[in-house]
Amino acid sequence: MTHPIALITGASRGLGRNMAVHLAKRGVHIIGTYRSGAAEAESLKQQIEAQGGKIAMLPLDITDTASYEAFSSAVTKTLKTNFGRERFDFLVNNAGNGLFANFVDATEEQFASLVATHLRGPIFLTQKLLPLVEDGGRILNVSSGFVRFTLPGYSVYAAVKAAVEVLTRFMAVELGSRHIRVNAIAPGAIATDFGGGAVRDNKDVNAYVAHGIALGRVGLPDDIGAAVAAILSDDMAWANGTTFDISGGQLL
């Protein structure tokens, strides 16, 4: 039996970690990246291996495009050494950072950081890794519910994520000849450490956000990880060029 392999950026923590766990439960082997959290990366590795899965963790700073050539070589070597493969099947462009700042207060440095992480990174890392992606493979980008609904303080972040959704559609068309399907997810409010962990740790914030969600609670990491595993599965093989809203019905 050939196990599919998923490469997930930003896999050591947050939603990326949960995606890795859920995919591994479905028999998908994992190549994950981490920027500075080597200890978190090792704990994920131990967790997945304890469940009988296979995983390799590689360092990557998504904002450092000059490192992509060396990273691609490391992926090639890892595929051969750890998995006996030349290519992988799924690429999940998940690595991200957040910004809470009203439009009038946002700085050029903050804008540049968001673009480098959420837009330039997925464009040029995907470009570099495409020779290693199997024909018929899948690419999943991560957008945000803030593209659909608005809350003060997320204007610049949401604008960059909107670009990710447009990019997703064009990637789907331009990679169609290789039968690589490209989709995105747009999570709503999730109880993670994103934005300092306010939704997870502040009861008042949690209750306020939950009030605007049709299902009456904020999302949990498992809600996203399980959805990603489903979207990348053969059950969703005809979905292409679309963004999946995974918010529990937030601010409908």
RODORO-517068 format. One record per residue (C-alpha): y negated, z negated, x negated; residue in one letter. Coordinates in nm, 3 decimals. Each point is the difference from the previous one (the first is absolute). Last residue first. Layout:
// residues N
Y;Z;X;A;
...
//
This chain:
// residues 252
-3.495;-0.844;2.390;L;
-0.126;-0.263;-0.239;L;
0.337;-0.060;-0.163;Q;
0.307;0.142;0.178;G;
0.274;-0.168;-0.204;G;
-0.170;0.146;-0.307;S;
0.228;0.264;-0.144;I;
-0.188;0.323;0.066;D;
0.209;0.279;-0.152;F;
-0.202;0.273;-0.167;T;
0.131;0.354;0.024;T;
0.067;0.290;-0.233;G;
0.372;0.009;0.071;N;
0.237;-0.169;0.242;A;
0.317;0.209;0.034;W;
0.208;-0.216;-0.236;A;
-0.069;-0.322;0.189;M;
0.366;-0.098;0.049;D;
0.067;0.122;-0.355;D;
-0.165;-0.316;-0.127;S;
-0.344;-0.020;-0.163;L;
-0.165;-0.096;0.328;I;
0.264;-0.265;0.072;A;
-0.034;-0.169;-0.340;A;
-0.378;0.010;0.040;V;
0.026;-0.164;0.341;A;
0.219;-0.280;-0.134;A;
-0.244;-0.072;-0.281;G;
-0.297;0.003;0.238;I;
0.125;-0.246;0.263;D;
0.166;-0.203;-0.277;D;
-0.344;-0.061;-0.154;P;
-0.109;-0.173;0.321;L;
-0.247;0.132;0.254;G;
-0.247;-0.214;0.188;V;
0.097;-0.128;0.341;R;
-0.061;0.075;0.368;G;
0.192;0.323;0.048;L;
-0.316;0.181;0.108;A;
-0.191;-0.107;-0.310;I;
-0.364;-0.107;0.040;G;
0.079;-0.367;0.063;H;
0.221;-0.001;-0.311;A;
-0.309;0.064;-0.215;V;
-0.183;-0.303;0.134;Y;
0.310;-0.222;-0.022;A;
0.065;0.095;-0.363;N;
-0.366;-0.047;-0.091;V;
0.003;-0.347;0.156;D;
0.331;-0.092;-0.163;K;
-0.115;0.104;-0.348;N;
0.301;0.058;-0.227;D;
0.154;0.334;0.097;R;
-0.305;0.183;0.133;V;
-0.214;-0.149;-0.278;A;
0.241;0.088;-0.283;G;
-0.272;0.074;-0.256;G;
-0.066;0.344;0.140;G;
0.369;0.088;-0.014;F;
0.218;-0.307;-0.069;D;
0.223;0.094;0.292;T;
0.001;-0.058;0.376;A;
-0.054;0.358;0.114;I;
-0.293;0.146;0.193;A;
0.072;0.360;0.092;G;
0.213;0.230;-0.211;P;
-0.078;0.372;-0.017;A;
0.302;0.186;-0.132;I;
-0.003;0.342;-0.161;A;
0.221;0.306;0.003;N;
0.114;0.271;-0.240;V;
0.312;0.209;0.038;R;
0.140;0.177;-0.302;I;
0.174;0.317;0.118;H;
-0.089;0.167;-0.332;R;
-0.197;0.272;0.183;S;
-0.159;-0.276;0.207;G;
-0.176;-0.150;-0.300;L;
-0.337;0.160;0.081;E;
0.020;-0.074;0.371;V;
0.109;-0.363;-0.034;A;
-0.248;-0.054;-0.284;M;
-0.279;0.126;0.226;F;
0.089;-0.246;0.274;R;
0.030;-0.293;-0.240;T;
-0.334;0.079;-0.166;L;
-0.171;-0.032;0.338;V;
0.162;-0.341;0.050;E;
-0.092;-0.111;-0.352;V;
-0.362;0.105;0.060;A;
-0.009;-0.238;0.294;A;
0.117;-0.271;-0.241;K;
-0.308;0.060;-0.214;V;
-0.227;-0.031;0.304;A;
0.181;-0.314;0.114;A;
-0.061;-0.177;-0.331;Y;
-0.366;0.103;0.008;V;
-0.055;-0.123;0.356;S;
0.210;-0.318;-0.014;Y;
-0.260;-0.275;0.040;G;
-0.060;0.015;0.373;P;
0.309;0.079;0.207;L;
0.084;0.350;0.116;T;
0.304;0.168;0.149;F;
0.186;0.321;-0.088;R;
-0.054;0.027;-0.378;V;
0.005;-0.380;-0.011;F;
0.368;0.015;0.091;G;
0.063;0.085;-0.362;S;
0.148;0.278;-0.212;S;
0.310;-0.020;-0.219;V;
0.158;0.323;-0.119;N;
0.366;0.091;0.044;L;
0.163;0.286;-0.189;I;
0.345;0.128;0.089;R;
0.263;0.214;-0.168;G;
0.139;0.332;0.115;G;
-0.029;0.136;-0.353;D;
0.052;-0.305;-0.218;E;
-0.302;-0.163;-0.160;V;
-0.009;0.001;-0.382;L;
-0.212;0.315;-0.031;P;
-0.238;-0.160;0.254;L;
-0.069;-0.303;-0.222;L;
-0.322;0.121;-0.165;K;
-0.150;0.134;0.323;Q;
0.100;-0.315;0.183;T;
-0.176;-0.204;-0.268;L;
-0.302;0.229;0.024;F;
-0.060;-0.017;0.371;I;
0.128;-0.353;0.066;P;
-0.216;-0.142;-0.279;G;
-0.317;0.194;0.078;R;
0.011;-0.119;0.362;L;
0.090;-0.366;0.041;H;
-0.045;-0.151;-0.345;T;
-0.269;0.214;-0.163;A;
-0.187;0.040;0.328;V;
0.001;-0.373;0.066;L;
-0.113;-0.084;-0.353;S;
-0.277;0.260;0.007;A;
-0.134;-0.139;0.327;F;
-0.002;-0.354;-0.139;Q;
-0.183;0.119;-0.312;E;
-0.250;0.195;0.210;E;
-0.082;-0.319;0.185;T;
0.051;-0.092;0.365;A;
-0.273;-0.217;0.153;D;
-0.144;0.239;0.261;V;
0.349;0.110;0.106;F;
0.113;-0.356;0.066;N;
0.243;-0.138;-0.253;A;
0.363;-0.103;0.020;F;
0.188;0.209;-0.254;L;
0.372;0.034;-0.049;G;
0.237;0.120;-0.268;N;
0.293;0.235;0.011;G;
0.338;0.112;-0.126;A;
0.198;0.160;0.285;N;
0.056;0.362;-0.090;N;
0.366;0.009;0.108;V;
0.201;0.276;-0.168;L;
0.348;0.065;0.141;F;
0.289;0.203;-0.141;D;
0.030;-0.044;-0.376;F;
0.087;0.252;-0.269;R;
0.213;0.030;-0.313;E;
0.265;-0.250;0.104;R;
0.247;-0.232;-0.172;G;
-0.164;-0.304;0.160;F;
-0.103;-0.238;-0.275;N;
-0.005;0.222;-0.310;T;
-0.081;0.339;0.150;K;
-0.249;-0.114;0.262;L;
-0.152;-0.250;-0.241;T;
-0.057;0.267;-0.265;K;
-0.171;0.233;0.245;T;
-0.205;-0.289;0.140;V;
-0.111;-0.097;-0.351;A;
-0.101;0.360;-0.072;S;
-0.204;0.006;0.321;S;
-0.165;-0.325;-0.107;F;
-0.091;0.145;-0.337;A;
-0.167;0.298;0.168;E;
-0.164;-0.221;0.261;Y;
-0.173;-0.227;-0.252;S;
-0.318;0.210;-0.017;A;
-0.032;-0.041;0.378;T;
-0.077;-0.368;-0.045;D;
-0.090;-0.116;0.353;T;
0.366;-0.034;0.104;I;
0.063;-0.250;-0.279;D;
0.374;0.028;-0.045;L;
0.274;-0.227;-0.133;P;
0.360;0.091;0.092;L;
0.255;-0.188;0.212;M;
0.358;0.122;0.038;A;
0.212;-0.068;0.306;I;
0.360;0.017;0.118;K;
0.119;-0.189;0.307;G;
0.281;-0.251;0.042;G;
-0.205;-0.258;0.189;Q;
-0.038;-0.208;-0.316;A;
-0.123;0.318;-0.171;E;
-0.278;0.027;0.259;I;
-0.114;-0.359;-0.048;Q;
0.029;0.008;-0.380;Q;
-0.212;0.313;-0.023;K;
-0.255;-0.146;0.238;L;
-0.021;-0.313;-0.217;S;
-0.044;0.216;-0.312;E;
-0.289;0.191;0.156;A;
-0.166;-0.323;0.106;E;
0.027;-0.129;-0.358;A;
-0.140;0.327;-0.138;A;
-0.298;-0.016;0.236;G;
-0.251;0.202;-0.202;S;
0.020;0.356;0.133;R;
0.334;0.033;0.173;Y;
0.215;0.301;0.077;T;
0.326;0.034;0.186;G;
0.299;0.226;-0.048;I;
0.237;-0.083;0.283;I;
0.348;0.102;0.112;H;
0.037;0.060;0.374;V;
0.304;-0.159;0.162;G;
-0.160;-0.096;0.330;R;
-0.059;-0.358;-0.118;K;
-0.170;0.150;-0.306;A;
-0.249;0.175;0.228;L;
-0.083;-0.330;0.170;H;
-0.050;-0.186;-0.327;V;
-0.210;0.276;-0.157;A;
-0.223;0.025;0.306;M;
-0.052;-0.377;-0.011;N;
-0.110;0.015;-0.361;R;
-0.239;0.282;0.074;G;
-0.144;-0.195;0.293;L;
-0.110;-0.290;-0.215;G;
0.125;-0.033;-0.356;R;
0.195;0.165;-0.282;S;
0.021;0.345;0.155;A;
-0.348;0.127;-0.083;G;
0.126;0.356;-0.026;T;
0.332;0.070;0.168;I;
0.249;0.250;-0.144;L;
0.291;0.040;0.241;A;
0.349;0.109;-0.102;I;
0.262;0.132;0.241;P;
0.354;-0.126;-0.051;H;
0.266;0.259;-0.067;T;
0.341;-0.099;0.136;M;
//
